[in-house]
Structures are given as structure tokens and as C-alpha cells.
Amino acid sequence: PSKGDYAHHGQAFKVISRDGASVTLDRPFYWSFGRENTTVHHFSPGGSRMGLENLCIQVMQATPNGDTVLVANTLDSWVRNVEVKSSSRNFIQASGTMDCEFRHNYVHEPWDSQGGSGYGIRLLGWNANDLIEDNIAYSCRHSYGMDGINTGNVIGYNFSLDPNDNAHGTLHPEHNHGYLYQDFLTHGSSPRFCLFEGNVGAKAYCDFVHGN
């Protein structure tokens, strides 16, 4: 019911049909919602069936400070076979997506991996039923993260190597010196009903900073 990136929890659906006060949804509820403090929000996507693929991006700004690839308010879309190097905040970020696919991408060597930066593939805000599969992340702060309302996503058969926070304004960050950051991370209030399967990395972490 709360708004914003750190809303408590929720689930997104496509409406298949409507008959009077009854609606048919594209999937069942993952859990039982109580009547109190439960609201319904109508979502109108900005686009659907759009793709970015077969592309190499290297950020060349002197002081980059934004996301490199942003997929927002989108249904049934994809990012495939895209390489991103030297991003500042998020290499690939999804926000407000449903039934989207992120596959065969390579994200590596962030320009900045201090707090809030250097994330590889990050599902931020609310996202539902997305597929993050067969990607490679190298030297990101967190390679694969879900942050906020995320339900029904699959994170499968991805590879992560050497997550760290040492990059700060250099294209060649030092390697870790002791503390190992998280390859796979759930963050914010309550990503749930998501599947992690067949991934390769050193560390997975479900935090309690914002309410998991």
C-alpha cells in the first residue's frame, strides 16, 4: 500500500478480461491479501514489445553519474546481447516492468562502485515476472540486485566474478582487499516469490536494511 521504491509489497497482473465487477487475471495471487490496507493501482505502460540488442556501450564521460541502460514502465520487452563497460550507477536498470527479459548481457568494470553505484543488473522499484538469465557481471558492487517490490522474477544461470566497491573514478579499479561484496542481492522492502537457480558467484545476501 505504501508508494515509492520501498513500498511494502505487492504483485502485478495483466487483466485478461472483465465482466462487470469481475476481472480475469493472467496468473493467480502468490499469497492471500487481507482486505485492510490493500489497494489496487492501475498501471498504463509507456511501451511494450521493445528491445535493445547486439550493442556494445562504453561510457566515456569524464565524470559519469547516471544509469547507462534504463528500461522503465515497459511490458514484454528485452535487453539481449548488450555489453556495458564503465557505468557509474547502474549498468542495466529495470523499473516498472513486467514480463521483460535480460539475457546474454555482459556488464563490467564500473567507473564508480561506491554506495548506490556500480550495480550490474538492478530491478529497482516494482518489477514483476521478469527473466534475468545467462548474463555475466565482472567487478560490480552488486552484480544482480532486486530492490523494492519485485515478485515472480527468475534470476537463473548468471555468472558473477569479483564484486567490490573499490572503483571510484578509475577504469581499472583495484581488486578486493578483504571484504567481499554481494554477487546476488535482495534489498529494500520485500522482494519475494522470486527464483534464484543455477547461478555462479561467491555471495548471496538478503538484507534487512529497508525491511526484508
HUTAMO-V597374 format. One record per residue. RES is the residue in one letter. SS is DSSP state (hx for helix, st for strand, lp for the rest). PSI is psi in whole degrees, -180 to 180 (* if undefined). Layout:
BEGIN
res->RES ss->SS psi->PSI
res->RES ss->SS psi->PSI
END
This chain:
BEGIN
res->P ss->lp psi->-28
res->S ss->lp psi->158
res->K ss->lp psi->167
res->G ss->lp psi->177
res->D ss->lp psi->-26
res->Y ss->lp psi->37
res->A ss->lp psi->157
res->H ss->lp psi->-64
res->H ss->lp psi->164
res->G ss->lp psi->178
res->Q ss->lp psi->144
res->A ss->lp psi->145
res->F ss->lp psi->158
res->K ss->lp psi->136
res->V ss->st psi->118
res->I ss->st psi->-42
res->S ss->st psi->164
res->R ss->st psi->135
res->D ss->st psi->98
res->G ss->lp psi->-122
res->A ss->lp psi->3
res->S ss->st psi->139
res->V ss->st psi->148
res->T ss->st psi->125
res->L ss->st psi->162
res->D ss->lp psi->-9
res->R ss->lp psi->161
res->P ss->lp psi->165
res->F ss->lp psi->139
res->Y ss->lp psi->-25
res->W ss->lp psi->169
res->S ss->lp psi->123
res->F ss->lp psi->141
res->G ss->lp psi->161
res->R ss->lp psi->-31
res->E ss->lp psi->141
res->N ss->lp psi->30
res->T ss->lp psi->129
res->T ss->lp psi->160
res->V ss->lp psi->131
res->H ss->lp psi->133
res->H ss->lp psi->132
res->F ss->lp psi->123
res->S ss->lp psi->109
res->P ss->lp psi->149
res->G ss->lp psi->-20
res->G ss->st psi->168
res->S ss->st psi->159
res->R ss->lp psi->49
res->M ss->lp psi->148
res->G ss->st psi->152
res->L ss->st psi->124
res->E ss->st psi->158
res->N ss->st psi->58
res->L ss->st psi->145
res->C ss->st psi->126
res->I ss->st psi->125
res->Q ss->st psi->122
res->V ss->lp psi->125
res->M ss->lp psi->5
res->Q ss->lp psi->153
res->A ss->lp psi->-41
res->T ss->lp psi->76
res->P ss->lp psi->148
res->N ss->lp psi->18
res->G ss->lp psi->-177
res->D ss->lp psi->148
res->T ss->lp psi->-54
res->V ss->st psi->123
res->L ss->st psi->121
res->V ss->st psi->113
res->A ss->st psi->141
res->N ss->st psi->54
res->T ss->st psi->142
res->L ss->st psi->150
res->D ss->lp psi->44
res->S ss->lp psi->178
res->W ss->st psi->155
res->V ss->st psi->116
res->R ss->st psi->138
res->N ss->st psi->48
res->V ss->st psi->130
res->E ss->st psi->132
res->V ss->st psi->128
res->K ss->st psi->141
res->S ss->lp psi->35
res->S ss->lp psi->160
res->S ss->lp psi->-68
res->R ss->lp psi->-86
res->N ss->st psi->133
res->F ss->st psi->-54
res->I ss->st psi->121
res->Q ss->st psi->136
res->A ss->st psi->133
res->S ss->st psi->124
res->G ss->st psi->47
res->T ss->st psi->156
res->M ss->st psi->135
res->D ss->lp psi->44
res->C ss->lp psi->162
res->E ss->st psi->134
res->F ss->st psi->107
res->R ss->st psi->143
res->H ss->lp psi->33
res->N ss->lp psi->156
res->Y ss->st psi->115
res->V ss->st psi->133
res->H ss->st psi->150
res->E ss->lp psi->74
res->P ss->lp psi->152
res->W ss->lp psi->-36
res->D ss->st psi->128
res->S ss->lp psi->31
res->Q ss->lp psi->-177
res->G ss->lp psi->127
res->G ss->lp psi->1
res->S ss->lp psi->165
res->G ss->lp psi->21
res->Y ss->st psi->140
res->G ss->st psi->-87
res->I ss->st psi->117
res->R ss->st psi->125
res->L ss->st psi->105
res->L ss->st psi->136
res->G ss->st psi->-120
res->W ss->st psi->139
res->N ss->st psi->147
res->A ss->st psi->136
res->N ss->lp psi->35
res->D ss->lp psi->157
res->L ss->st psi->120
res->I ss->st psi->103
res->E ss->st psi->138
res->D ss->lp psi->45
res->N ss->lp psi->163
res->I ss->st psi->132
res->A ss->st psi->134
res->Y ss->st psi->128
res->S ss->lp psi->26
res->C ss->lp psi->159
res->R ss->lp psi->-54
res->H ss->st psi->128
res->S ss->st psi->-44
res->Y ss->st psi->119
res->G ss->st psi->146
res->M ss->st psi->130
res->D ss->st psi->102
res->G ss->st psi->-154
res->I ss->st psi->104
res->N ss->st psi->118
res->T ss->st psi->143
res->G ss->lp psi->13
res->N ss->lp psi->154
res->V ss->st psi->125
res->I ss->st psi->99
res->G ss->st psi->137
res->Y ss->lp psi->41
res->N ss->lp psi->158
res->F ss->st psi->137
res->S ss->st psi->138
res->L ss->st psi->132
res->D ss->lp psi->55
res->P ss->lp psi->137
res->N ss->lp psi->170
res->D ss->lp psi->27
res->N ss->lp psi->-17
res->A ss->lp psi->129
res->H ss->st psi->84
res->G ss->lp psi->28
res->T ss->lp psi->145
res->L ss->lp psi->-9
res->H ss->lp psi->77
res->P ss->lp psi->155
res->E ss->lp psi->158
res->H ss->lp psi->173
res->N ss->lp psi->148
res->H ss->lp psi->69
res->G ss->lp psi->-74
res->Y ss->lp psi->131
res->L ss->lp psi->119
res->Y ss->lp psi->176
res->Q ss->lp psi->126
res->D ss->lp psi->-45
res->F ss->st psi->125
res->L ss->st psi->131
res->T ss->st psi->137
res->H ss->st psi->160
res->G ss->lp psi->-172
res->S ss->lp psi->102
res->S ss->lp psi->55
res->P ss->lp psi->137
res->R ss->st psi->164
res->F ss->lp psi->45
res->C ss->lp psi->152
res->L ss->st psi->126
res->F ss->st psi->123
res->E ss->st psi->133
res->G ss->lp psi->18
res->N ss->lp psi->157
res->V ss->st psi->123
res->G ss->lp psi->-176
res->A ss->lp psi->-28
res->K ss->lp psi->131
res->A ss->st psi->143
res->Y ss->st psi->128
res->C ss->st psi->105
res->D ss->lp psi->173
res->F ss->lp psi->22
res->V ss->lp psi->-44
res->H ss->lp psi->17
res->G ss->lp psi->10
res->N ss->lp psi->*
END
